[in-house]
Amino acid sequence: MLDEDIEAVCSGEKEPEPLTFHAPAGTCIRVNFTNRVPNIADGDAFQLVTRTYEEALHIHFVKFDVLVNDGANVGWNYDSSVLQGQTIRYEYFADVELKAWFFHDHLFANYHQQHGVFGSGVVHARFTKFLDSQTGEDVDNGTQVTAVHPLIPDYRDQVLFVQDFTFLYDKKGDPLNPPEFPGSEDDPGLFGVNYKNEPLQFRLGKDCDPAYSFSSFVHGDPVTPILQSYEGDPIRIRLLQGAHEESHSFNIHGLRWKPERPDLDSEFKSQQHIGISESFTIETNTIRAGDYLWTFETEEDLWNGLWGLIRAFDQEVDFLIPLPDRKLPPKRTKPLPKCTEEPPPKADIVLPPKEAPTNAPIKHFDIVAFHTPIQYSTDGEHDPFGIVFALREDMDDILCGEKNPEPLVIRANQGDIVEVQLTSFLAFDQFPFLDGIWPYPPVKEQAFYPPSVRISLHPQLIQYDVQTSSGETVGFNFDQTAGVGETVTYKWFVDAPVGACGMWDMADIRNHRSLGTFGMFVAEPRGTKILNSYTREPVKTSSQVILQQPFLPETREFAQVLYDGARLLDKKDQLIVDPIDGILLNGEGEPDLVDTYDNGSRGFNYRTERLINRFRDIPELKKLFSSKTHGDPSTPIFVAHPGDPITIRLVNPSERRRSHTYHLHGHYWKSDTQDLNSTIKSIVGEIVAGHTANLELFYGAGGLSFIPGDYMYRSGNIRWDIEQGMWGIIRVLPKRNHELPMLEHYPKGIKRKQLKRIKRGK
């Protein structure tokens, strides 16, 4: 912290937060760094007594002289650390706009970092000035400032640091998630954002309903950062990880951004994977008033408090200055909402976002959520307590067993208004753990959190009014959940063909998603018709469809919902404790190697093909994937003719924090379908909760030479993921199959001869 803040922070007058500098490009940054930490750190439930006599300020990204400014002891460089009570001067040059740079101690990082010794500097464009967002006074530091510039739009600059292995104690002084013994190799402690967290176990309310855990009406605002703006303000969120080991999945519900800021052709995203010392700048606008949920989306992160709000006001408040280059917000005519300890009301009228044209086509989906057993494999893996989203017209077929459910996949075209009516048929007595303790898959700091019979449906990337149609009850927004027998209405607008969008329930993150409450929304280009792959009849939902467009060849679209964290039973109704139960070779699966977020079964589209079953039948490793030996896997078989254009829509809306990769043998694609200069890949990495991808295969089915055969799609993690069933087949047929109609490779109504004449200009 700054010297002038020491007394205020130590006395409790000022809340501590990670130190964040702000400077324009072209600035020389001079830091006088004083070591005020003790020479010896006392031992506790987490760590042994540790000598910490040296400390330094080690930075990333900014230019500096490594001989004296590295804040470390490296090679033949000088020792650029200081002992207790000593001061050292560091100087750096910020030559260009560098976004956020990261600094931390590099001498005793394993001790200091977990106690919060990290910070950031943000290098802005030249000529930028920085104002206190509340008073308008000039500032040069802070996690929330207002940046003004003579040439580019002014913006709110807001910094979030995620941290793990944080040594926390409860109000009684008892350690939270301590290791078995101090200094052990176990993952110690919990999580925080900017030295704060808001665990969900403390946000149940008098009715003990998880559906309102995020509601400020019921519980008040969280203590985690509330990023404030006015409706329409540009915002830049600087996302960093200060400590210590794990990877995390940052999501903003209701907003999206371009991942490569200078590249206007890059795809939209609303999720970012992050690991230790990484830094990202998220540049977007709070385009509508309301409370937006920012969250590190995986179940364990959310459960332990890694979430907060982006609050966009539609009228003036006295604690937030307007951006100088924007129109002044209207004077306040209504009081600010307050905590009532009661669930919020539902909206009287639900409208599509204001940018949707009044004459836009409306696509309606009547969706139901209900309990039903899900058969995950032919080897007996099943979930007797499954909860699925389905079209109402398919509910009876699923309940009577005529149709084995799969994740709901719905589609609409650019320019469509999507009207969703969601009805809950959940029943409290059909949940597996009525005592309110969900034992598996586990999370750190298990606690009472009874199942909710309310349900919601949250989509990514498309447009909606966050106060009524985000599919979650957040902040001071309206109630967007449906209780038993109730129906809630959402109205979304597809303003761009963003492709794959995850969908999932946000009413109960602990008791619902492991049972299957997720699916996919696909935002298609204008004029697209969705046809059944086998009948060529229009279809509302399917994981395999034909896309028919007026000016392009037909395409096969394969929707793949990668999931983890499922709670499955075997054919003897015994709990499957993956990954340990699925490890093939004895001696390779020590239980202490498994973190909480490794637990749970996994696969694609409510299906799995665990290799342990095949190995027990025929213990030959080289034949594990052979359909000739074992038959086809239970995971989806996607079918095409050689050369068929194929687009794969891939999402991971499930819940565990261990990241996955995706690989398709024999094929490759552009890493960004909107960017002709993007890299060519055959893998997708960093797949965690909220990840989406659109893979347009080069040359179509069978690759360059249209070679028929069975091509494996799979996780790239051989150990545990593939072993646990996260693989399947794309089958390129060897000859024409009359059950699978051929695609029309020319626009509908245009014959081959006509197309040749068109090309010759006749």
N, C-alpha and C positions, 0 to 999 in steps of 0.2 A: 504494500500500500504506500501511498505518498506520506512523507513525513508529517504534513499538516493534518492528516486524517487519523494519526495514531491515537491521540487522546480521545477523539470522538468515537472511534470504533471500540477501543478498549473499555470505555465507560458505558457502552451500550447506547449512546446517542445516535449512532449511525450504523446501519447494517453493513457488515463486510460483504464485498463482492469481488470477483476476480478483477485485478487492475487491468484497465484497457486504455491505452493511449490512442489519440487521434492526431494525424499529421497529414498535410498535403504533400504530394510528390515534390521532390526537389529539396526536401528538408533534411538537415543533419540533426539526428536525434542524440542528445547527450544525457546520459543517465548516471547519477551518483548513487551507487548501490551500497547500502550498509547492511552488514550481517548482524541481526539482532536476535537470532535464535540461540538456544543454549548449546554448549559444547557436547553435552550428553543428554540424549532424549530418554526419559523414563520409560521403562517397560510397562506394558498393559496387557489386556486380553488378546490383543492382536499382534503386537511386536515385542521383541526382546529389547532390553536396554541397548541403545545404539549410540556410538560415537558419531556426532554430526558436527564436527568442529569447523568444517569448511562449507561455504555456500557460494553460489554464483548465479548469474543470470545468463542462461544459454538461450540463444534465439534461433529461429528458423526463417528463411526466405529473404531477410534484408541483407544487403551487402555489408561486409565488415572485414577487418583484418584478422585472420584466424590466429595470428601469432599472439595477440593480446586481447582480443574481443570475443573469443568463442565462449567464454564462461565455462570452461572445462579444462581438463588436463589431458592433452592429446599429443602423442608423439614427442617431438622436440620443441613444441610450442611452449611459451611461458605459462606458468600457473596463473590463470586468470580468475581465481577464486579468492575469497578473503576469509580470515578468521573472525571469531566473534568480536564485535565492536569495531572492526575495521571497515573502511570505505574504499571502494574502487570506482573509477570512472570508465564507463563504456561509451563508445561513440559509434553510431551507425549512419549510413547514408541511404535514404529512401529515394532512389533515383526515378522510379516510375510507380504508377498506381499498382499496388501489390495486394489489394484487399486486406485480409487479416493475417498478421504474422503471430507466431506462437512463441512464448518463452516460458522456461521452467528451470529449476535447479538441476544441474547435471552431475553434481558430486555425490549426493545422497538421494538420488531421485526415488529410489524404492521406499524411502521413508518420507521425504518431504512432499512428494507429489500426491500421495494419498491423504495428506492433511491439507491440501489445497494450495500448494506453492506452485502456481502457474498463472499466466495472464496472457495478454495479447496487445498488439498494436495494430491499428488499421491505417493503411496508407491510401488516402483518397486522391482524387484528381487534383492537379495544381489549382491553386486559387480557392480551394474549398475552405469555408469557415465553419466553426462548430458552435452551436448554441445549446444551452440547457433547455431541454424540451418543456420544462415547467415554467421557468422564469424568463427565458430568452437571453440570459447572460452568456457571455463568451466562456467557453470551457475548452479544455484540451484532453479530458479523460472522462470515462463513464461508459457503462454498458448500454445506455440509451441516450443518444444525443440527436439533435437535428442538424443536418448538414445542408448548407446553402452555398450556391455556386452561381457566378454571373452568366454562365453559358449553358449549363445542363439543368434539368429539373431538380429542384430541392428534394430532399428525401429524409426519412427517418432511418437512423443507423442504430441497429439493435444487435447485441452480442449474446450468444448462448454458449456456455461451456457445459458439456456433459462430462461426468466423472463417475468412475466405478472403483471398487475396492476402497470405498470411503469408510473410515472408521467412525461409526455412529453409535450413540448410546440412547436409550429411551429416557423418559423423564425420571425414572427411578435410578438412573445411573447404570443400568445393566447393558452390556454390549449387545449389539444387534449383529447376528450372523458371525460370531467370532469363529476362528479356526479351532481345530481340535486342541492345539496347543500353540502358544505364541511363536511366531516365526515359521510355522509349518508351510508346506507348499499348497495348502488348500486356498481356495479363493475367499478372501476375507471381506467382511463389511458389505455395504450396500451401495446406493447410487445417489447422485444429486445433479442438479443443474444450477449453476451460479451459486453454489453453497446452499441450495434449498431442495426440498422434495415434498411431495404431497401424496403420501400413501393412500391407496383406495380403501384399505381396511378401516380407516378412521372416518370415512365418508359414506356411512350407511344410512344415517338418519333414524328417526323414531320408527319408521315403517320397515327398516332393514331391507330396503329395495335397492340393489345395485344400479337399477336403471337411472337413478338420479345422482350417482356418485360425482358426475362432472357438473352438476347444476349449482350455480351460485345462488339461485333462489332458495335452495334447500340447505346448503352448507356454507354459503359465503364464498368469496373468491379464494383460490388457492394461494399459498405463500410463494409459490414459484413465480418466475417473472410473467407479468402481464405487459405485453408489448403494445403500446398505445399509439393510435393514429386517428385521423379523421377519414371519413369515407372518401375513397379515391386517392388517398395519399400514396406516393411511391414509398416503398420500404426496402431496406437492404438488411437481411439477417446474416450476421457473421456467425457461422456454425463451427465450433472447434471442440476437440476432445482433449481435456486437460489431464485426465488420468483414467484407467491405468493400463488395462489389458484388453478388455472385451471390445467387440464391435457392436454398433448400435444402428438402429434404423429410424431416422428422423423423418416425420411426415407432418405436413400441414393440411388439415381438412378444409376443403373449400377454396384453396389457392393453388396455383401452379406457377412454374417458372421454366426458363430455358437453362439447361445445365451449363452451356457454354455461352457466356454473356456476349462475347463479340460476334457470335455466329447466330444470326437470326433464323437460319434454316434448321437449327437443331430441334429435336423433339421436345415437347413439353414433358415435365415430370413433376410429381408432388412428393417424392421420397428421395432420401439421400442416405446411403450407407456411410458410416464414419468409423474410424479407428484412431488410436492414440496419435496425437500431435497433428492430425489432419485438419485442414481449414477449407471451408467452402463459403462462397458468397451466394446467397439466394436473393435474387432481385425480382420483386413483384409489386403488385398494388393491392391495397385493401379496397376492392372495387365496389363493395357493398357494405353497409353498416351491419354490425352484429359482432358476435363473439366467435372467433375461429379457434379451433383446437389445434395447438401444436403438441406433438407427442413423439416420444421415442416408442414406436408402436408395438414392439414385442411384449408379450404378456407379462414377463417378469419385470421389465422396465416400467411398464404402466402400473403394475400392481404396487411397485415400490416407489412410485411418485414422480416419474419422469414425464411430466406433462404440464401444460400451462395454457394461457390464452393470448391471442392477438385480438385486441378490442378496438373496433373501428366505430367512432362516434358519428352520429348524423347531425348533432347539434353541438354548439359551443360548450366547452367545459373550462373551468378556471384553472385547471392544473395541466393544460396542454396547449402550447402556443400553436397557431396555424402555421403551415408552411408559407414563407413570405411570398412565393410566386404563385400561390393558388388562391382561388376565390375564398373569401372568408366563410366559415361555416355559419349556418343560420343561428340566430340567437336562441337560447334554450327556452322552450315553452312547456316542457314536461319535466317532472323530476326524474333524477337518475334512479334506476331500479335498485331495490335493497333486498337483502336476505329476509325471507319470510318464514323459513323452515318448513315451507309447504311446497309440494310439487308445482311447477309452473303450469299455466293454462295451455291448452292447445290453441293454435291460431284460428281465428274465425274464418279467415279467407287465406287460401294458399295460392299464390300466383307464381308463374314462371319468372325468371329474372328479367329485369326491365329491358335488357338488350335483345330479348327474343321478339321477333316480329309478331304483330297481332294476327297475321294470317298464316303463321307457320303451321305445317302439318303436325297433328297430335298423334302420338303413338301411345296406346294404353296397355298397361300390364297389370293384371289382377293377380297378385302374388300372395301366397299363404306360407306361414311357418308352422311346422308341426313336428311331433315326435314320430319317428319310424325307424325300425331296424335297418341298418345298412350292411350289406354283404360286401366286404372289401376284397375277398378273393375266393377262389374255388377250393383253397386249402382250409377254409373255415374261419379265417380272420373276419371278425364282424364287430359291429357296435350295436348292441341291443337298445341303446339309449339315444340313437342318432336324432339330430334336429336338422331339418333341411328347409331351404327355400324352394318353392316350386310354383308353377302356374296353377291357378285354382283348377283348371280343367284337367290337370294331371294328378291331382291329389288322390282321387279314389283309386286309380290304377296303381299308384305307389303303395297305398295303405293295404290294398288287397293282395299285393305281391306280384301283380302282373308286370310291374316295371320296377327294376332296381334303381334307386335314385342316383343321380349324378349332380354335381354342383350346377346350380342354375346359371345358364348363359343366355343373356338377352342382348339384343342389338337394336340400334336405331341409326339413322343417317344424319349427316351434317345438315343443320337447318331444322331438325325435328324438335318439337317439344315432347318430352317423355313424361307421361302421367302414370305414376305408380300408386296403386292402392295395396297396402300391406296389412294383412289380417293375422292376428296371433291365435293359434290353437294350442298353445302350450299349457301344460298342466303341472303343477308343483310336484305331485306324487309320481311323475314319470321321470324325474331326474335321478341320477344314481346316488347322490350324496345329500340326503335331506337334512343332515345335521349341520350343513353349512361349511364343512371343511372338505375341500377338493384335494385328495391326497396324490393323485397322479394324472397327468404329468405334474411334478411338483414345482414350486417356486420358493425362492428364499423368503423367510419370514411368513410361513403359513399362518392364516388367521381365519376367523369366522367371517364368511361372506356367502350368505344363502342364495340359492338360485332365484333368478327373477323370471316371472312368467311374462314379462314385457319383452318386446322384440323391436329391433329397428333395422334399417338397411342403408348403409353409408356407401356412396360411390366416390371414386377418384376422378379427377381431371376434367370432368364436365362442369357446366355452369348451373348454379342454383342460388337461391336466397338462403344464406346460411342460418337465418333465424327460423326458417320453417321447413327446409327440405334437405338438410345435411345428413339426415338419418341418425341423429344423436341429440341428446338433451344436454347442452353445454352452456356454461356461463349463464347469462341472462336471456338466452334464446328460449323460444317456445318448446313445450314438450313435443318431441318427435318420435315417441315410442308408442306401440300399440299393446294394450293389455288383453287379457283373455276375451275373445269374442269381439274385440275392438278393431277398427280399421283406421289407419293413418294414411294420409295422402301426401305424396311428394310430387313436386313438379321440377323437372330438370330440363336444361336446354343444351343441345349438342351444337356448339358453335364451331367446332373444328373436328376433322377426322383423326382423333388422337389414338384410335385403335383400342388396344387392351386397357381396361380399367378394372381394378379390383373392386369387389363389393363384399362388405361384411357387416355383421351385427356389432353395435356399440352399446347395447343395453346391459350386457353382462359379460365383461371380458374374461371372467374366471370360469363360468359355468356353461357357456354356450359354444365358444368357437372350437374347442376340442371335440365337440360333438358334430360339427359340420356346418356351422352357420356362416357360410361364405359362398361366393360365386364370382361371376365375371359379367361386366358390361362391355360391349364393343361399340365404339363410335366409328361408323363406316362412312365412306365418302358419299356425297350426294347421289341420289338416283340408284343406289344399290338395292338389288332384290336378293332376298335370302331364300335359298332353295334347299330342299332335302337332298342329300348326296346320292340317294338311291332312287327316289321317285321323281325328283326335280319339281316337286310341288312346294309352294311357299310354306315356310316353317317358322314358328315363333322362337323355339329354343332347341339347340342341339350343339354338341361339341364338334361335329363334323358337318360342314355345310358347303354349298357352292355359292360364291358371290357372283351375281350377274349384274354387270354395269353396262350402260348404254354405249360407251365409247372405248371399252377395253375388253380384252379377252377374259373369259371366265376364269375364276380362281377357286381353288379349294382352300378353305379356311379351317384350321385345326386349333381348337381352344384347349389349352393345357393349363389346368389349375394345379400347380405344385403345392403340396401341403406338408406340414409336419406337426407334431404335437398331438396326433390323434390318440385316443384311448381305446385300444382294441382288445378283444378277447379272442382266444383260440377256439378251436372246434370243441374243446372240453369246457368252455366257458371260464378258462383261467386267464387272468390278466397277463398280457404280453408286456414285459418290461423291456422295451427297446431303449438303447441299442444292445444291452447285455444279452438278452434272450436270442438275438439274431446273429451273434458273432459266429462265424463259420468254424474257425480253428481254435481248439482249446489253448488256453494260456495267453491269448491275445486280448482278452477283455477284462482287465482289472477294474472292479467297480469304482475304485477311487480315482480313476481317470475320467469318469463321466461327470460333467457338470449338470446342474439342474436343467439347463436349456438344451442338453443333448437328449433328454428323455422324450418319449412319445414316438408313435409309429408314423410312417411317412410314405409318400407315393404320389400318384397323379389322379385327379378326378374321382375321389372316393374309392380308389383301387390301389392295391399293393401286390407285389410279387416278391415276398421275402425269400432270399436264397437259401436260408436254412431249411426250408421245407423241401426244396429240390435236392439239397445235399443229403438230407436224411433218406430220401427215396433212392437216389443213385449217387453215392459219394465220389463223383469224378468232377473235379473242378473245371476241366476243359469242356465239359458238356452242360455246365450250369445254365447257359442261356439258349440251349438248343431246343427248338420247338419239336424237332424230330424225336428227341429223347423225352422231353417233359410236357410237350404240348405248348400251346401259346400261353403267354403270361396273362394274368387277370387284368393288368393295366390296359388302357385303351390301345387297340390296334387301329391306327389311322391308315386309310387305304387310298391309293392314287394310281393312275396309269402313268407310264413313263413320260416324262416331259410336262406333266400337268403343272401349271403354276401353283405354288403353295405359299400361303402366309400362315405362320404359326403365331398365335396370340398366347403369350405366357404371362401368368400372374402368380404371385405368392401372397394371398391374403391371410395366411395362417399366422402362427403366433410365436414360434421359438426363435431364439437369438442366434443360434449357430447358422452362419451364412452357408448358402449352397451355390453350386455352379450348375449350368445346364450345357449339355453337349449333344449334338446330333451327328452321328457318324456319316461320313461321305458327302456332307453338304456344308455350305457356308453362306454368309449373308453380310450385308452392310451393318455395322454396329448402330448406325442411325439411319433409318429409312428416308429421312428428309434431307440428308446431307450427302451429296455425291462424293465429297472428299473424305468421308468418314472411313475408318479402317475396316478391312474385311476380316471377319472372324468366323470361327466355328464353335465358339463357346460364349456363354453369358455368365458373368461373375457377379459377386456381391449380392446374391439373391436372398433378401430377408423380407420381413413383413412389409408389404406395400410396394414391392418391386413389380414393375411391368416391363414387358418387352414385346416388340413386333418384329418378327423375323421373316423377311421376304427372301426365299431361297433362290440363290443364283441358279439359273437353268432349269428350275423346277424339280419335280420328282426324279430321282436317279442321277442328278448331277449333270455335268457337261455331256456325258455320253449316253444319258437316259438309260442307265443300267438298272434293270429290274432286280428285286431282291428285298430282303428285310434289313432295314437300317435301324440301329438302336438309338433311341433318345434316352438320356439318363442324366442323373446328377454327375458332376465331375468328381465328387467325393467318393472314391471307391470304398474306403472303409466306412462302415455304418450307413451311409446313404444308400448306395447300391445294394449292400447286404440287406438293408431293411426294406427293399422293394421299390426304390425310386428309379425305375427304368421301365421301358416299354418299346414298342416297335412301330415304325412307319413302314408299311408294306407297299412296295412298288410292284404292281402285278406283272408277271412275265408275259402275259398275252391278254388280249381283249377279254374282259369279263362282262358278260351281259347283265349281271346283277348290279354292276357299278356303271352308270351311264358315262359316256365320253363327254368331255367338256366341249363347248363350242368355243373354238379358239379365235373366232372373229366376232365382232359386234353383231348383236342380234339383227337379223334382216339383211345383212350384207354377205353375199356369197364370195367365194374365193376369186372368181373372175372379175366381179365388180371391184374388189379390193385392189387387184392389179391395175385396173383402169384408173382407179382413184390415184394410185401412186404415180401413174404415168401422166396424170393431169388431164385425163380425157373425161 
